[in-house]
Amino acid sequence: MQKRICAVSGLMALAFSLAFVAPAVAQPRPVIERIEPSSGPPGTEVQIIGRQLGTYSRVLLGSIELPVLRRLPNRWTVQIPAGAQSGSIVIQTTQGGFAGPVFRVTAARPAPIVRRIRPNSAPPGADVTLEGENFSPRLSDNFVWLSERPVVIRSVTPTTLRVIVPAGVSSGSFRVQVAGAGETVSPAFVVATGTAIAGFTPRRGPPGALVTLTGTGFSPRVRDNRVMLGGRRARVRSAGPTALVVEVPRRATDGAFVVDVRNGGRASSAQPFVVQLTPRISGFTPSAGAPGTMVTIQGQGFGQDPRFVSVTLGGRPVILRRVTPRAIDVEIPPGTAGGRFALRVYELEAGSRRSFSVMTAMALGGFSPQSGPPGTLVTLRGQGFSLRARDNRVTLSGQPCRIVASSPTELQFRAPAARSGSIEVSVAGAGSARTASPFVVTSPPFIAGFTPTSGPIGTLVTIQGTNFGRNPSIVRVELAGQLMRVRRVTDTRIEAEVPPGARSGRVAVTVGMQGGAASGTDFRVEARRQVYALEPAFGVPGTEVVIRGQGFPRRGVLVQFTGAVAQRAQRMGPAELRVNVPAGASSGPVTVILPGGRVMPAGAFSIRSA
């Protein structure tokens, strides 16, 4: 047996020597960049960070080889053994030793001591404080077990360890180990009954409701029990070891109860508590509609589970489509007569204050008048209209109309300034419809004035205004009821001739399909204007000339001699004008110029020398 051991040892030595001899190429020089920590007592784990540390390298501190706990490409972990002295960390390779930073070996830490446990009895999950000496201020250097079960450490100081009693552990002593300082055992610790919630009643309720939690491990002191529901703290009204009475907090949400007992355990209920507000209906939209209408009921306390919500209208069930805590969407089924909404959420009930009207499906009949200018009062007949005018929407060629009156079978509205087109009606909850025939929006003509304001038969009268159009074939002009001949038409101007036999009176314009208008003043028909004679027919400048004729206006008549500026004539009466021959006149025609520019030839005048 001894020979066999020697043979194995020899083979190991040969393998070790070959490991350093076999490579034909020299290993790269190892480099130690830093060590962490740089000091500590025996048992300290040291991190060596560097490059090219090698696979078969050894680590020395002085003459003592350090055990390598972990090897990573650029990080090794070694442990300082007992008896080691301060010195440089050396990497030993086949090429020699390569020194790194100095590690200072300090005195060994004193062994930990546990003098007292507070409290000395607690259930699983409770916080317990171990009081003593020589604990490491670094949490990772301290290790605790209870009945050989690992214990979670919450916080640490040199004199205290705050730990959590693990689940499923039995009574016993805590074993405490401090890296580099040894370990110790605490006095006996009693694991008490754990905190647990067995159940609660009632299972649902509104904020402010009192709920009784039953279980174990509660504190008989109210202030030692902290209860949460849905992330909000619930007030504890009374407490005992096996029961707690708590109040559902404001703005609470559904969720499990969580009980946290001071110096005790922590537990959650297996079932959630349902926060059920007392349902209340604040309103609904729309207020009326035909079967199939979707209605949204607003309020609160509706919950979120449609399985526990039912809604009726006038005592008949409606179709439930969606439920949220503040709104319920329902569909009105066929055959429903209308009435008030009533709903039931779990065991609680609520009803609406006003009624929902079930309307007849929308349908349109005729309307009158069929045409008219903006502002025309139009009456539309049909069914499915709402009694409330604001629930009906009427448009003409897309433009909204002002509704004057409404009933289930008739709407009255004013035609807007829009293009001719179909009338469309939509009623909230009853649908929409469009008329088959259009309403023709007319633009009646408007007469602003006319010139001249008087004249004989054949006078060309210019009428100014708007909406005359541009088509003479649909424009009709009358003077005192007698048709005038239209010579020219634009949208703002009409030229028409005074007809034979016309009498003085108003001028009226009618445009096909648009309506008509009359002037505010009369056109006065005068006698026919003409010139009979000019006396004398010759003379010198300054000679008074008499022009005889008929229909001369009272004022504004001019006489034009050849080669001279027109002179204002003196009217002696409707049949006679007098004027003096101006200086500079020459022989030639004489012309009478009437107001408005109309001219009448008056014969010729010859200039004689004096």
C-alpha positions as CSV (number, residue, x, y, z in Angstrom):
1,M,0.0,0.0,0.0
2,Q,2.8,2.4,0.9
3,K,4.6,1.6,-2.4
4,R,1.4,2.4,-4.3
5,I,1.1,5.8,-2.6
6,C,4.7,6.6,-3.4
7,A,4.1,5.6,-7.1
8,V,1.1,7.9,-7.3
9,S,3.1,10.7,-5.7
10,G,5.9,10.2,-8.2
11,L,3.5,10.4,-11.2
12,M,2.0,13.6,-9.8
13,A,5.4,15.2,-9.5
14,L,6.3,14.1,-13.0
15,A,3.1,15.6,-14.3
16,F,3.8,18.8,-12.5
17,S,7.3,19.1,-13.9
18,L,6.0,18.3,-17.4
19,A,3.4,21.1,-17.1
20,F,6.3,23.6,-16.7
21,V,8.6,22.0,-19.2
22,A,6.2,21.0,-22.0
23,P,5.4,24.5,-23.5
24,A,7.9,25.4,-26.1
25,V,7.0,29.1,-26.0
26,A,7.5,31.1,-22.9
27,Q,4.4,32.3,-21.1
28,P,3.5,36.0,-21.2
29,R,4.6,37.9,-18.1
30,P,1.8,38.1,-15.5
31,V,0.7,41.5,-14.3
32,I,-1.1,42.3,-11.0
33,E,-3.1,45.5,-11.4
34,R,-4.6,45.6,-7.9
35,I,-5.8,43.5,-4.9
36,E,-9.0,43.9,-2.9
37,P,-8.8,44.3,0.0
38,S,-5.3,45.3,0.7
39,S,-5.3,44.2,4.4
40,G,-7.2,41.8,6.7
41,P,-6.8,39.0,9.2
42,P,-6.2,35.3,8.4
43,G,-9.3,33.9,6.6
44,T,-9.8,37.1,4.5
45,E,-10.7,36.4,0.9
46,V,-8.6,38.6,-1.5
47,Q,-9.4,39.5,-5.1
48,I,-6.4,39.6,-7.4
49,I,-7.2,41.6,-10.5
50,G,-4.7,41.5,-13.4
51,R,-3.7,40.1,-16.8
52,Q,-1.9,36.9,-18.0
53,L,-2.3,35.3,-14.6
54,G,-1.6,31.9,-16.2
55,T,-3.2,28.5,-15.8
56,Y,-0.6,26.7,-13.7
57,S,0.6,29.8,-11.7
58,R,0.8,29.7,-7.9
59,V,0.1,32.6,-5.5
60,L,2.5,33.2,-2.6
61,L,2.5,35.6,0.3
62,G,6.0,35.5,1.6
63,S,7.0,31.9,1.6
64,I,3.4,30.6,2.2
65,E,1.3,29.5,-0.7
66,L,-2.3,30.9,-0.7
67,P,-5.1,28.6,-1.6
68,V,-6.9,29.7,-4.8
69,L,-10.7,29.5,-4.3
70,R,-11.8,30.7,-7.7
71,R,-10.1,31.3,-11.0
72,L,-11.5,33.7,-13.6
73,P,-9.5,34.9,-16.7
74,N,-8.5,38.2,-15.1
75,R,-9.6,37.7,-11.5
76,W,-8.5,35.2,-8.9
77,T,-9.9,34.8,-5.4
78,V,-7.4,33.6,-2.7
79,Q,-7.7,33.2,1.0
80,I,-5.1,34.3,3.7
81,P,-4.2,31.2,5.8
82,A,-3.3,31.2,9.4
83,G,0.3,32.0,10.1
84,A,0.7,34.3,7.0
85,Q,2.8,37.4,7.4
86,S,2.5,40.8,5.6
87,G,4.2,41.1,2.3
88,S,3.9,41.3,-1.5
89,I,1.5,39.1,-3.3
90,V,3.6,37.0,-5.7
91,I,2.6,35.1,-8.9
92,Q,4.9,32.1,-9.3
93,T,5.3,30.8,-12.8
94,T,8.0,28.6,-14.6
95,Q,9.7,31.9,-15.5
96,G,10.1,32.9,-11.9
97,G,8.1,35.0,-9.4
98,F,6.4,38.3,-10.2
99,A,5.6,40.5,-7.2
100,G,2.4,42.6,-6.9
101,P,1.0,44.9,-4.3
102,V,1.6,44.4,-0.6
103,F,-1.0,42.8,1.6
104,R,-1.0,43.7,5.2
105,V,-2.0,40.8,7.6
106,T,-3.8,42.2,10.6
107,A,-4.7,40.6,13.9
108,A,-7.5,38.1,13.8
109,R,-10.9,39.4,14.7
110,P,-12.4,38.5,18.1
111,A,-15.0,35.8,18.0
112,P,-18.6,37.0,17.8
113,I,-20.8,36.8,21.0
114,V,-24.6,36.7,21.2
115,R,-25.7,37.9,24.6
116,R,-29.5,38.5,24.1
117,I,-32.3,38.0,21.7
118,R,-35.2,40.5,21.4
119,P,-37.8,39.2,21.4
120,N,-36.9,35.7,22.5
121,S,-40.1,34.3,20.9
122,A,-41.6,35.2,17.6
123,P,-43.4,33.5,14.6
124,P,-42.0,32.8,11.2
125,G,-41.6,36.1,9.2
126,A,-41.0,38.2,12.3
127,D,-38.0,40.5,12.8
128,V,-35.7,39.4,15.6
129,T,-32.6,41.4,16.9
130,L,-29.5,39.5,18.1
131,E,-27.6,41.7,20.5
132,G,-23.9,41.0,21.3
133,E,-20.4,41.9,20.2
134,N,-17.8,41.5,17.4
135,F,-20.2,41.4,14.4
136,S,-18.8,42.6,11.1
137,P,-20.1,46.0,9.9
138,R,-20.2,44.4,6.4
139,L,-23.5,42.5,6.1
140,S,-21.9,40.0,3.7
141,D,-19.3,38.9,6.3
142,N,-22.1,37.7,8.7
143,F,-23.9,34.4,8.4
144,V,-26.8,33.2,10.6
145,W,-28.6,29.9,10.9
146,L,-31.6,28.8,13.1
147,S,-31.9,25.0,13.5
148,E,-29.5,24.8,10.6
149,R,-31.8,26.8,8.3
150,P,-30.3,29.9,6.7
151,V,-31.6,33.1,8.1
152,V,-32.0,36.4,6.1
153,I,-30.1,39.3,7.7
154,R,-32.0,42.6,7.3
155,S,-29.3,44.9,8.8
156,V,-26.1,44.8,10.9
157,T,-24.0,46.8,13.2
158,P,-20.9,45.7,15.3
159,T,-23.3,45.0,18.2
160,T,-26.6,43.9,16.5
161,L,-27.9,41.6,13.9
162,R,-31.5,42.1,12.7
163,V,-32.8,38.9,11.1
164,I,-36.1,37.4,9.9
165,V,-37.4,34.1,11.4
166,P,-37.6,31.7,8.4
167,A,-40.7,29.7,7.6
168,G,-40.9,26.0,8.6
169,V,-38.2,26.3,11.3
170,S,-38.4,24.9,14.8
171,S,-37.3,26.4,18.1
172,G,-33.6,26.3,18.9
173,S,-30.5,28.5,19.0
174,F,-29.1,30.9,16.4
175,R,-25.7,30.0,15.1
176,V,-23.7,33.1,14.1
177,Q,-20.6,33.1,12.0
178,V,-18.4,36.1,11.1
179,A,-15.9,35.8,8.3
180,G,-12.3,35.7,9.8
181,A,-13.6,35.8,13.4
182,G,-15.2,32.4,14.0
183,E,-18.7,31.6,15.2
184,T,-20.9,31.4,18.3
185,V,-24.3,30.1,19.4
186,S,-27.1,32.2,20.9
187,P,-29.4,31.5,23.8
188,A,-32.5,29.4,23.0
189,F,-35.1,31.0,20.8
190,V,-38.8,29.9,20.7
191,V,-40.6,29.9,17.4
192,A,-44.1,31.1,18.1
193,T,-47.3,30.3,16.2
194,G,-47.1,32.0,12.7
195,T,-49.3,34.9,11.6
196,A,-52.0,33.6,9.3
197,I,-55.4,34.9,8.0
198,A,-57.9,32.1,7.9
199,G,-60.7,34.2,6.4
200,F,-62.8,37.4,6.7
201,T,-66.4,38.5,6.7
202,P,-68.1,40.1,4.9
203,R,-66.5,39.3,1.6
204,R,-67.5,42.6,0.0
205,G,-68.6,46.1,1.1
206,P,-68.2,49.8,0.6
207,P,-65.5,52.1,2.0
208,G,-66.2,52.5,5.8
209,A,-67.5,49.0,6.2
210,L,-66.2,46.9,9.1
211,V,-64.6,43.6,8.2
212,T,-63.6,40.9,10.8
213,L,-60.3,39.0,10.0
214,T,-59.9,35.6,11.7
215,G,-56.6,33.8,12.0
216,T,-53.6,33.3,14.3
217,G,-50.6,35.3,15.4
218,F,-52.3,38.7,15.8
219,S,-51.3,41.0,18.5
220,P,-53.9,41.9,21.2
221,R,-52.6,45.5,21.1
222,V,-54.3,47.4,18.3
223,R,-51.2,49.5,17.5
224,D,-49.1,46.4,16.9
225,N,-51.2,45.3,14.0
226,R,-50.8,47.0,10.6
227,V,-53.4,46.1,8.0
228,M,-53.3,47.0,4.3
229,L,-56.0,46.6,1.6
230,G,-55.1,47.3,-2.0
231,G,-52.1,49.3,-1.0
232,R,-54.1,51.5,1.4
233,R,-53.9,51.2,5.2
234,A,-57.0,50.0,6.9
235,R,-57.8,51.3,10.4
236,V,-57.8,48.6,13.1
237,R,-60.8,49.1,15.4
238,S,-60.2,46.1,17.8
239,A,-57.7,43.4,18.1
240,G,-57.2,39.9,19.7
241,P,-54.8,37.0,19.1
242,T,-57.2,35.4,16.7
243,A,-59.4,38.2,15.3
244,L,-59.0,41.7,14.0
245,V,-61.8,44.2,13.2
246,V,-60.7,46.7,10.5
247,E,-62.4,49.5,8.5
248,V,-62.3,49.5,4.7
249,P,-60.3,52.7,3.8
250,R,-61.5,55.4,1.5
251,R,-60.7,55.0,-2.2
252,A,-59.9,51.4,-1.5
253,T,-59.7,48.9,-4.4
254,D,-60.3,45.2,-4.6
255,G,-57.5,43.1,-3.2
256,A,-56.2,40.8,-0.5
257,F,-55.8,41.9,3.1
258,V,-52.2,42.0,4.4
259,V,-51.5,41.9,8.1
260,D,-48.1,42.9,9.5
261,V,-47.7,42.3,13.2
262,R,-45.0,44.2,15.1
263,N,-42.4,41.7,16.4
264,G,-44.6,39.1,14.7
265,G,-45.3,37.7,11.3
266,R,-46.8,38.9,8.1
267,A,-49.7,37.2,6.3
268,S,-52.0,37.8,3.3
269,S,-55.6,36.6,2.8
270,A,-56.1,33.9,0.2
271,Q,-59.2,35.6,-1.2
272,P,-59.6,39.2,-2.3
273,F,-62.0,41.6,-0.7
274,V,-64.4,43.2,-3.2
275,V,-64.9,46.9,-2.6
276,Q,-68.5,47.4,-3.6
277,L,-69.7,51.0,-3.6
278,T,-73.5,51.6,-3.2
279,P,-74.6,51.9,-6.8
280,R,-76.1,55.3,-7.8
281,I,-77.4,56.4,-11.2
282,S,-76.5,60.1,-12.0
283,G,-77.9,60.2,-15.5
284,F,-77.9,58.5,-18.9
285,T,-77.4,59.5,-22.6
286,P,-79.2,59.7,-24.9
287,S,-82.5,60.4,-23.3
288,A,-84.5,58.8,-26.0
289,G,-84.0,56.3,-28.9
290,A,-85.4,53.6,-31.0
291,P,-84.9,49.9,-30.3
292,G,-81.3,49.0,-30.9
293,T,-80.1,52.3,-29.4
294,M,-76.9,52.1,-27.2
295,V,-77.5,54.0,-23.9
296,T,-74.7,54.8,-21.5
297,I,-75.8,54.9,-17.8
298,Q,-73.5,57.1,-15.7
299,G,-73.0,56.9,-12.0
300,Q,-70.9,55.0,-9.5
301,G,-70.6,51.7,-7.6
302,F,-71.2,49.6,-10.7
303,G,-68.2,47.3,-10.2
304,Q,-66.4,45.7,-13.1
305,D,-67.9,42.2,-13.3
306,P,-71.0,42.0,-15.6
307,R,-71.9,38.6,-14.1
308,F,-73.2,40.5,-11.0
309,V,-74.9,43.4,-12.8
310,S,-78.4,43.4,-14.2
311,V,-80.3,46.3,-15.8
312,T,-84.0,46.8,-16.6
313,L,-86.0,49.5,-18.4
314,G,-89.6,49.9,-17.3
315,G,-89.4,46.4,-15.7
316,R,-88.1,44.7,-18.8
317,P,-84.4,43.5,-19.1
318,V,-82.1,45.3,-21.5
319,I,-79.0,43.9,-23.1
320,L,-75.8,44.5,-21.1
321,R,-72.8,45.4,-23.3
322,R,-70.1,46.8,-21.0
323,V,-69.6,47.5,-17.3
324,T,-67.1,49.9,-15.6
325,P,-67.2,51.3,-12.1
326,R,-68.7,54.5,-13.4
327,A,-70.5,53.6,-16.6
328,I,-72.7,50.8,-18.0
329,D,-73.5,50.5,-21.7
330,V,-76.8,48.8,-22.5
331,E,-78.8,48.2,-25.8
332,I,-82.5,48.8,-26.0
333,P,-84.2,45.5,-27.2
334,P,-87.3,45.4,-29.5
335,G,-90.6,45.6,-27.7
336,T,-89.4,47.8,-24.9
337,A,-92.0,50.5,-23.9
338,G,-89.6,52.9,-22.1
339,G,-89.6,54.0,-18.5
340,R,-87.0,54.3,-15.8
341,F,-83.8,52.4,-15.6
342,A,-83.2,50.1,-12.6
343,L,-80.0,48.2,-11.9
344,R,-78.8,45.6,-9.4
345,V,-75.2,45.2,-8.4
346,Y,-74.7,42.1,-6.3
347,E,-77.4,42.6,-3.6
348,L,-77.7,46.4,-3.9
349,E,-80.1,48.3,-6.2
350,A,-80.4,51.7,-7.8
351,G,-82.9,53.5,-10.1
352,S,-82.9,56.5,-12.4
353,R,-84.9,59.6,-11.6
354,R,-86.1,60.3,-15.1
355,S,-87.5,58.1,-17.8
356,F,-86.0,56.9,-21.2
357,S,-88.4,57.4,-24.2
358,V,-88.4,54.6,-26.7
359,M,-88.9,56.3,-30.1
360,T,-90.3,55.1,-33.4
361,A,-87.7,54.5,-36.1
362,M,-86.9,57.5,-38.2
363,A,-88.9,58.1,-41.5
364,L,-89.5,61.3,-43.6
365,G,-92.5,62.3,-45.6
366,G,-93.1,65.5,-47.5
367,F,-92.3,69.1,-46.8
368,S,-93.6,72.5,-47.8
369,P,-92.9,74.9,-49.3
370,Q,-90.7,73.3,-51.9
371,S,-88.5,76.4,-52.3
372,G,-87.8,79.8,-50.8
373,P,-85.1,82.2,-49.8
374,P,-82.9,81.8,-46.7
375,G,-85.1,82.3,-43.6
376,T,-88.1,80.5,-45.2
377,L,-90.2,78.6,-42.6
378,V,-90.3,75.0,-43.8
379,T,-92.6,72.3,-42.4
380,L,-91.3,68.7,-42.6
381,R,-93.6,65.7,-41.9
382,G,-92.5,62.2,-40.9
383,Q,-92.1,60.0,-37.8
384,G,-89.5,59.3,-35.1
385,F,-88.9,63.0,-34.3
386,S,-88.1,64.0,-30.7
387,L,-90.4,66.2,-28.7
388,R,-87.3,68.1,-27.5
389,A,-86.1,70.3,-30.3
390,R,-82.4,70.0,-29.3
391,D,-82.5,66.2,-29.8
392,N,-83.3,66.8,-33.5
393,R,-80.7,67.9,-36.0
394,V,-81.7,69.2,-39.4
395,T,-79.3,70.1,-42.2
396,L,-79.8,71.5,-45.8
397,S,-76.9,70.6,-48.1
398,G,-74.8,70.1,-45.0
399,Q,-75.7,73.4,-43.4
400,P,-77.5,73.3,-40.0
401,C,-81.0,74.6,-39.8
402,R,-82.6,76.4,-36.8
403,I,-85.5,74.3,-35.5
404,V,-88.5,76.4,-34.5
405,A,-90.9,73.7,-33.3
406,S,-90.9,69.9,-33.0
407,S,-93.3,67.0,-32.4
408,P,-93.1,63.2,-33.0
409,T,-94.5,63.7,-36.5
410,E,-93.5,67.2,-37.6
411,L,-90.5,69.6,-37.6
412,Q,-90.5,73.3,-38.4
413,F,-87.2,75.0,-39.3
414,R,-85.8,78.0,-41.0
415,A,-84.0,77.5,-44.3
416,P,-80.3,78.5,-44.0
417,A,-78.2,80.4,-46.5
418,A,-77.1,77.2,-48.3
419,R,-77.2,75.6,-51.7
420,S,-80.3,73.8,-52.9
421,G,-80.3,70.2,-51.9
422,S,-81.9,67.4,-49.8
423,I,-83.0,67.9,-46.2
424,E,-81.4,65.5,-43.8
425,V,-82.7,64.8,-40.3
426,S,-80.9,62.9,-37.5
427,V,-82.4,62.2,-34.1
428,A,-80.4,61.0,-31.1
429,G,-81.3,57.3,-30.7
430,A,-83.7,57.1,-33.7
431,G,-81.3,57.2,-36.6
432,S,-81.2,59.6,-39.6
433,A,-83.0,60.0,-43.0
434,R,-82.9,62.2,-46.1
435,T,-85.7,63.6,-48.3
436,A,-86.0,62.2,-51.8
437,S,-86.6,65.7,-53.4
438,P,-84.5,68.8,-52.8
439,F,-85.5,72.1,-51.2
440,V,-84.7,74.9,-53.7
441,V,-83.0,77.8,-52.0
442,T,-84.0,81.0,-54.0
443,S,-82.2,84.3,-54.2
444,P,-84.9,87.0,-54.9
445,P,-83.8,90.0,-56.8
446,F,-83.4,93.3,-55.1
447,I,-83.9,96.8,-56.7
448,A,-81.6,99.5,-55.3
449,G,-82.7,102.2,-57.8
450,F,-83.1,103.1,-61.5
451,T,-82.1,105.9,-63.9
452,P,-83.6,108.0,-65.3
453,T,-86.5,108.4,-63.0
454,S,-88.7,109.7,-65.7
455,G,-88.9,109.8,-69.5
456,P,-91.2,109.4,-72.5
457,I,-92.1,106.2,-74.3
458,G,-89.0,104.5,-75.6
459,T,-86.7,105.7,-72.7
460,L,-84.0,103.2,-71.9
461,V,-84.2,102.7,-68.1
462,T,-81.2,101.2,-66.2
463,I,-82.2,99.3,-63.0
464,Q,-79.5,98.7,-60.4
465,G,-79.6,95.9,-57.7
466,T,-78.6,92.3,-57.0
467,N,-79.6,88.7,-57.9
468,F,-80.8,89.6,-61.4
469,G,-78.8,86.6,-62.9
470,R,-77.4,86.7,-66.3
471,N,-80.1,85.0,-68.4
472,P,-82.4,87.5,-70.1
473,S,-84.9,84.7,-71.0
474,I,-85.9,84.2,-67.4
475,V,-86.0,87.9,-66.4
476,R,-89.3,89.8,-66.6
477,V,-89.5,93.6,-66.1
478,E,-92.7,95.5,-65.8
479,L,-93.7,99.2,-65.4
480,A,-97.0,99.7,-63.7
481,G,-97.9,96.1,-64.7
482,Q,-97.0,96.6,-68.4
483,L,-94.1,94.5,-69.8
484,M,-90.9,96.3,-70.7
485,R,-88.5,95.1,-73.3
486,V,-85.3,93.8,-71.7
487,R,-82.2,94.9,-73.7
488,R,-79.4,93.7,-71.4
489,V,-79.0,91.8,-68.1
490,T,-76.1,91.3,-65.6
491,D,-76.4,90.1,-62.0
492,T,-76.5,93.8,-60.8
493,R,-77.9,95.7,-63.8
494,I,-80.8,95.5,-66.1
495,E,-81.5,97.8,-69.1
496,A,-85.2,97.9,-70.2
497,E,-87.2,100.2,-72.5
498,V,-90.4,102.1,-71.6
499,P,-93.1,100.4,-73.8
500,P,-95.8,102.3,-75.8
501,G,-98.9,103.1,-73.9
502,A,-97.0,102.8,-70.5
503,R,-98.2,104.7,-67.5
504,S,-96.2,106.0,-64.6
505,G,-95.7,103.5,-61.7
506,R,-93.4,101.1,-59.9
507,V,-90.7,99.1,-61.7
508,A,-91.0,95.4,-61.0
509,V,-88.4,92.6,-61.7
510,T,-89.1,88.9,-61.6
511,V,-86.4,86.2,-62.0
512,G,-87.6,82.7,-62.8
513,M,-87.4,80.3,-59.8
514,Q,-86.0,83.1,-57.6
515,G,-88.9,85.5,-57.0
516,G,-89.5,89.1,-57.7
517,A,-89.0,92.6,-56.3
518,A,-90.5,96.1,-56.9
519,S,-88.9,99.6,-56.8
520,G,-89.5,101.8,-53.9
521,T,-90.4,104.8,-56.1
522,D,-92.3,105.4,-59.3
523,F,-91.0,106.0,-62.8
524,R,-92.8,108.9,-64.3
525,V,-93.8,108.5,-68.0
526,E,-93.6,111.9,-69.8
527,A,-95.0,113.0,-73.1
528,R,-93.0,112.1,-76.2
529,R,-90.1,114.4,-76.6
530,Q,-89.4,115.9,-80.0
531,V,-88.3,119.1,-81.7
532,Y,-90.5,120.8,-84.3
533,A,-88.6,124.0,-85.3
534,L,-85.6,126.2,-84.6
535,E,-86.1,130.0,-85.1
536,P,-84.4,131.9,-86.5
537,A,-82.3,129.6,-88.7
538,F,-79.4,132.1,-89.1
539,G,-77.8,135.0,-87.2
540,V,-74.7,136.2,-85.5
541,P,-73.2,135.0,-82.1
542,G,-75.5,136.3,-79.3
543,T,-78.7,135.9,-81.3
544,E,-81.5,134.4,-79.2
545,V,-82.8,131.2,-80.7
546,V,-86.2,129.6,-79.9
547,I,-86.6,125.8,-80.1
548,R,-90.1,124.6,-80.3
549,G,-91.3,121.0,-79.6
550,Q,-92.8,118.9,-76.8
551,G,-91.8,116.9,-73.7
552,F,-89.0,119.2,-72.6
553,P,-88.0,118.4,-68.9
554,R,-88.1,121.1,-66.3
555,R,-84.3,121.4,-65.8
556,G,-81.0,120.0,-67.0
557,V,-81.5,120.6,-70.8
558,L,-78.5,121.6,-72.8
559,V,-78.2,122.9,-76.4
560,Q,-75.1,122.1,-78.5
561,F,-74.1,124.5,-81.4
562,T,-71.5,123.3,-83.9
563,G,-68.0,124.2,-82.8
564,A,-69.0,125.6,-79.3
565,V,-69.5,124.3,-75.8
566,A,-73.1,123.2,-74.9
567,Q,-75.2,125.9,-73.4
568,R,-77.8,125.5,-70.7
569,A,-81.2,126.2,-72.2
570,Q,-84.0,128.4,-70.6
571,R,-87.2,126.3,-70.5
572,M,-90.2,128.5,-71.2
573,G,-92.5,125.5,-71.0
574,P,-92.8,121.8,-72.0
575,A,-92.9,123.0,-75.7
576,E,-90.4,125.8,-75.8
577,L,-86.7,126.4,-75.1
578,R,-84.7,129.6,-75.5
579,V,-80.9,129.8,-75.8
580,N,-78.3,132.4,-77.1
581,V,-75.8,131.5,-79.9
582,P,-72.4,131.2,-78.1
583,A,-69.3,133.0,-79.3
584,G,-67.2,130.7,-81.5
585,A,-70.1,128.8,-82.9
586,S,-70.0,127.9,-86.5
587,S,-72.6,127.0,-89.0
588,G,-74.0,123.5,-88.7
589,P,-76.4,121.2,-86.8
590,V,-77.9,122.1,-83.4
591,T,-78.6,119.3,-80.9
592,V,-80.7,119.3,-77.7
593,I,-79.2,117.2,-74.9
594,L,-81.6,115.9,-72.3
595,P,-80.8,114.7,-68.7
596,G,-79.3,111.2,-68.8
597,G,-77.4,111.9,-72.1
598,R,-80.2,111.4,-74.6
599,V,-79.9,113.8,-77.7
600,M,-82.5,115.2,-80.1
601,P,-81.6,117.0,-83.4
602,A,-83.0,120.5,-83.6
603,G,-82.1,121.5,-87.1
604,A,-79.3,123.6,-88.5
605,F,-78.2,127.2,-87.8
606,S,-76.1,129.4,-90.1
607,I,-73.7,132.0,-88.8
608,R,-73.8,135.3,-90.7
609,S,-71.2,138.0,-90.4
610,A,-72.3,141.2,-88.7
